[in-house]
């Protein structure tokens, strides 16, 4: 099972975005993005979906495929 923080990290990197840019777009502190990506804090589902679709401009299916390919 792919966790939200991992999905965000993979999608963010695929789009060439920094944690700081992602945090700014989402209106959170960069430490929040870092904690999510390191799986120190769970990502709320709505936040993960919003980041993937609105900031990273990809479908959830596309993000899941990227993550699945990264794990193989």
C-alpha positions as CSV (number, residue, x, y, z in Angstrom):
1,X,0.0,0.0,0.0
2,X,1.3,3.4,-1.0
3,X,1.1,6.0,1.8
4,X,0.0,9.6,1.1
5,X,3.4,11.2,2.0
6,X,5.2,8.9,-0.4
7,X,2.7,9.7,-3.1
8,X,3.1,13.4,-2.6
9,X,6.9,13.1,-2.7
10,X,7.0,11.1,-5.9
11,X,4.5,13.3,-7.7
12,X,6.2,16.5,-6.5
13,X,9.6,15.2,-7.8
14,X,8.1,14.1,-11.1
15,X,6.9,17.7,-11.6
16,X,10.3,19.1,-10.5
17,X,8.9,21.1,-7.7
18,X,10.5,21.9,-4.3
19,X,9.0,21.3,-0.9
20,X,9.1,25.0,-0.4
21,X,7.1,25.7,-3.6
22,X,4.6,23.0,-2.7
23,X,4.2,24.4,0.8
24,X,3.7,27.9,-0.5
25,X,1.0,26.7,-3.0
26,X,-0.8,24.8,-0.3
27,X,-0.5,27.5,2.4
28,X,1.4,25.3,4.9
29,X,4.9,25.5,6.4
30,X,7.6,23.6,4.5
31,X,8.2,21.5,7.7
32,X,4.6,20.2,7.2
33,X,5.4,19.0,3.7
34,X,8.7,17.5,5.0
35,X,6.9,15.6,7.8
36,X,4.3,14.3,5.4
37,X,6.9,13.0,3.0
38,X,9.0,11.4,5.7
39,X,5.8,9.8,7.1
40,X,6.2,11.5,10.4
41,X,2.7,12.9,10.2
42,X,-0.2,11.4,8.2
43,X,-1.4,13.5,5.3
44,X,-5.1,14.3,5.4
45,X,-6.8,12.7,2.3
46,X,-8.2,16.0,1.1
47,X,-4.7,17.6,1.3
48,X,-3.1,14.8,-0.7
49,X,-5.7,14.9,-3.4
50,X,-5.6,18.6,-3.7
51,X,-1.8,18.7,-4.0
52,X,-1.8,15.9,-6.6
53,X,-4.6,17.4,-8.8
54,X,-4.3,21.1,-8.3
55,X,-0.6,21.7,-7.7
56,X,1.1,18.8,-9.4
57,X,-1.6,18.8,-12.2
58,X,-1.9,15.0,-12.5
59,X,-4.6,12.5,-11.9
60,X,-4.6,10.3,-8.9
61,X,-4.2,7.3,-11.2
62,X,-1.1,8.9,-12.8
63,X,0.4,9.6,-9.4
64,X,-0.3,6.0,-8.2
65,X,1.3,4.6,-11.4
66,X,4.4,6.7,-10.8
67,X,4.6,5.4,-7.3
68,X,4.0,1.8,-8.3
69,X,6.8,2.1,-10.9
70,X,9.2,3.6,-8.4
71,X,8.6,0.6,-6.1
72,X,9.5,-2.0,-8.8
